[in-house]
Structures are given as structure tokens and as C-alpha cells.
Amino acid sequence: ETSALREILQTMLIQAQAVRSGTVLLFEDLLSQINRLEKKQKPLPEEDWQGELRTAERQRDLSLAYAVLGVFEDEPARETVKKARNDLARKFHTDLGGDETKIKQINAAYELIERVRGWK
């Protein structure tokens, strides 16, 4: 179980490196914890690693949402995120010949950030 989790986290680590260094640190910390547990030959209780994995996935999703909006600050202000979203929405708006898929991605990213950050 631990080695399967390790493989999953290593794959996610590679994906996270392309997005944001803060996320990479989180995954490296999780891998470090798994390495320590493997050396002790004691498997991590399922509920513990699942919670940590959900936290890592939530952070990865948030980082990806910021990347979609082109915001690369740590904990950016709501106004910064909103401005980035509005600028992109104007640029890709379908009424101006923009890409509907891109608009959906922009809106989904903004809604995710609002929900996770408690702005909504």
C-alpha cells in the first residue's frame, strides 16, 4: 500500500513541479514522511494518508487554478485574482471571437479559488 501511494505521489510531484514550487515542497514533505515510515516497516494508517493526499490534491488544484489565471503570488489578494480573471475574460470572451473552452477554464479556476479561499 505504501509503495503504491509512493508511486502516485511521485507522479503528482512531477506534475506539481511544472506548476508551482510551493506545491512541490508539500509533495516532497509527503514523500519524506513515507520514506521514514517505510524504514520503520510500519504502514501509515489509511485514514492518515488519505487525508494528507486530499490536502495535497486541494493545494495542487488551487495552484493550477492560479496558473490558469496567470497569478503566481503566494496567497494573492482577492482583487489581484479578480483583476486577472476579468482581464482574461475580456481577452477570450466568446462575443469577441474568443475561445469558449478557455472562458470555461477561466471561470472554473476563479470559482475554485473563491470556494477554497472562502471568498464566495
N, C-alpha and C positions, 0 to 999 in steps of 0.2 A: 504494500500500500504506500509506504513512504517513498519507494523508488518511483512509483507511478506518479505520485504527487511531485516528486523532484523533476521528472521529465516535463510535466505540464508547466511547472514554474519556470524551468529553463527556457521553454518555448515562449512563454509570456515575457520573460526577461528580454529575449531578443527583440520581440515586438516593441516592448516599452522603451528600449534604448533608442529607437528611431523617433520616439515621441518626446520624451522629456526626462531629464536627469533625475528629478525628484522621484519619479516613479521607479526608476532603476534602483535607487537606493532602497526603496521599500522591498523590491523583489530580492535584492542581494541580502537584505536582512532576513527575509523568509528562508532563503536558501541556506544561509548561515545557521539558522535555527534547526533546519532539517539535518544539516551535516552533523551538528552536535548531537542530535537525537539518534542518528544512525550509529554514531560511535558508541553511544551508551546502550545500543541494542534495545531500546525501549521505544515502541511506536508511539507516535503522537495520537492522543485521543481524537477520534473522528470529529467530534463537535468543535475541538480547538482549531484544527487545521482548516475546517470548512469556514469557520468564522473569519480566520485570517485571510483565507482565499477570497471570501466575499469582500472584505475590506480592500484587498489589493485590486480586485476587479473593479470596485467602485472608484478607486483612485485612478486606475487606468482609463476608465470610461470618462472621468472628469478631465483628465489630461488630454484625451483625444478630442473631447468637446472644445476645450480651449484651443487646441491646434486647428480645428475646423474654422474657428473664428479668427485665427491668427493672433491670439493673445498668449504670450509666453512669459507672463509675470507670475510670481508666486502669490496666490491669494489676491488677484486683481480686484479693484473696486467695481461695484455694480455698474457705475457709469461707464467705466472703461469697456466692460463686456458688452453693455447695451450699445455703445457707440460702434464697436467693432461689428456687432450684429447688424445694426442699421446701415452702416456703410456697405457691407456685403450684400444686404437685401436690396439696396438701391442698385448696386452693380449687376446683380444677377436676376433682378425682378423679371418675371415672365412677360409683363406688359411692355417691357423694353427689349424683348427678344432674348432674355436670359434663359438660363437652364433650370427647368422645373426640379430636376433631381438635386441640383446644388441648393436651391432655395429650401427644399425639404430637409437637407442635411444641416443647413444653417439654422433653421427653426428648431429642429430636433436637438441640436447641440445647445442652443440657447435655453430651451426648456429644461434640458437635463441639468445645466448649470444652475438655473433658477431653483429647481427642485432640491438638488443636493446642498446648495448653499442656503436654502430656506428663504429665498427672496420672493417666492410666489405665495 
